[in-house]
Structures are given as structure tokens and as C-alpha cells.
Amino acid sequence: QSHYRTELYYRQARIYHSIGGHLEKASKLYEKCIAHPSLEDDVWLQAYSRYFLGEISVEQRRPADARGHYRKSLQSYGKFNKYALENRCKAALASLD
């Protein structure tokens, strides 16, 4: 059941983030995903949640917060294909410099 709740938070956050105008709601759901106890299989959900919190921070013109989220995302991934996420985070960090 824990896995489903973690994924539910992530999926809801992605919906709110994608429709625009709901960044605060999306942020809270990403934070819930990150804070929720999870299985090792859920690590990618939490890593991507951190990445998307960085994207929200960029949209809100908070580059220092964005950098922190991107760096945490790079540190948090586990045993999944991390290269796509790693490349996205590195490109986002480079664009903030």
C-alpha cells in the first residue's frame, strides 16, 4: 500500500504541474512523495519529484532553490536508469549558471 501512495502523490503532482497555475499544489504533492516512506523501487519517483521541484523553482524565479533540488535529485536516485535524469539535472544546473 505504501508504494501506491508514493506513486499517487507523484502522479497527482505531475498532473497539477502540467496543467499550469497549480504550482503550489504540485509542490506540496511532490514534497509528500519525497517524504513518504517507500520501497527501493520508488526511489525514481522521489528523485524525479526533486527534479520537478527544481523546475517549479525555476518557474518561480528562485534559482538557489532550483539548484538545491537538482543537486538533491542527482544524489537521490537508486537502481534505475538514472542517465536521463542525470542529464536533465546537469543541463538544468548549467542553465542556471
C-alpha positions as CSV (number, residue, x, y, z in Angstrom):
1,Q,0.0,0.0,0.0
2,S,2.9,2.4,0.7
3,H,4.1,2.1,-2.8
4,Y,0.8,3.1,-4.2
5,R,0.5,6.2,-2.1
6,T,4.0,7.3,-3.1
7,E,3.1,6.9,-6.7
8,L,-0.2,8.5,-6.3
9,Y,1.4,11.6,-4.8
10,Y,3.8,11.7,-7.8
11,R,1.2,11.2,-10.4
12,Q,-1.1,13.8,-8.9
13,A,1.8,16.3,-8.7
14,R,2.6,15.7,-12.4
15,I,-1.0,16.4,-13.4
16,Y,-1.2,19.7,-11.4
17,H,2.2,20.7,-12.6
18,S,1.3,20.1,-16.3
19,I,-2.0,21.9,-16.3
20,G,-0.4,25.2,-15.1
21,G,-1.5,27.6,-12.5
22,H,-1.3,24.9,-9.8
23,L,2.4,25.1,-8.8
24,E,1.8,25.3,-5.1
25,K,-0.4,22.2,-5.1
26,A,2.1,20.3,-7.3
27,S,4.9,21.3,-5.0
28,K,3.1,20.0,-1.9
29,L,2.4,16.7,-3.7
30,Y,6.0,16.3,-4.8
31,E,7.1,17.0,-1.2
32,K,4.6,14.3,0.0
33,C,6.1,11.9,-2.4
34,I,9.6,12.6,-1.2
35,A,8.7,12.4,2.5
36,H,6.6,9.3,2.2
37,P,8.3,6.1,3.2
38,S,8.9,4.0,0.2
39,L,10.3,0.9,-1.3
40,E,13.6,0.9,-3.2
41,D,11.6,0.6,-6.4
42,D,10.1,4.1,-5.6
43,V,13.4,5.9,-5.4
44,W,13.0,7.1,-9.0
45,L,9.6,8.7,-8.1
46,Q,11.3,10.7,-5.3
47,A,14.3,11.6,-7.5
48,Y,12.1,12.9,-10.2
49,S,9.9,14.7,-7.7
50,R,13.1,16.6,-6.6
51,Y,13.9,17.4,-10.2
52,F,10.4,18.8,-10.9
53,L,10.6,20.8,-7.7
54,G,13.6,22.3,-9.3
55,E,11.6,23.1,-12.4
56,I,8.9,24.8,-10.3
57,S,11.6,26.8,-8.5
58,V,12.9,28.0,-11.9
59,E,9.4,29.0,-13.0
60,Q,9.1,30.9,-9.7
61,R,12.4,32.6,-10.3
62,R,14.1,31.0,-7.3
63,P,17.4,29.8,-8.8
64,A,19.1,28.9,-5.5
65,D,16.2,26.7,-4.5
66,A,16.2,25.1,-8.0
67,R,19.9,24.3,-7.7
68,G,19.3,22.6,-4.3
69,H,16.5,20.5,-5.8
70,Y,18.5,19.5,-8.8
71,R,21.5,18.5,-6.6
72,K,19.4,16.5,-4.3
73,S,17.8,14.8,-7.3
74,L,21.3,13.8,-8.5
75,Q,22.1,12.4,-5.1
76,S,18.9,10.5,-4.5
77,Y,18.5,8.1,-7.4
78,G,18.9,4.4,-6.8
79,K,18.9,1.4,-9.0
80,F,17.1,2.6,-12.1
81,N,18.1,4.1,-15.4
82,K,19.4,7.3,-14.0
83,Y,21.1,8.7,-17.0
84,A,18.1,10.5,-18.4
85,L,17.5,12.2,-15.1
86,E,21.2,12.9,-14.5
87,N,21.4,14.6,-17.9
88,R,18.3,16.7,-17.3
89,C,19.6,17.8,-13.9
90,K,23.1,18.7,-15.2
91,A,21.6,20.6,-18.1
92,A,19.2,22.5,-15.8
93,L,22.1,23.3,-13.4
94,A,24.2,24.6,-16.3
95,S,21.4,26.8,-17.5
96,L,21.3,28.5,-14.0
97,D,25.0,29.4,-14.1
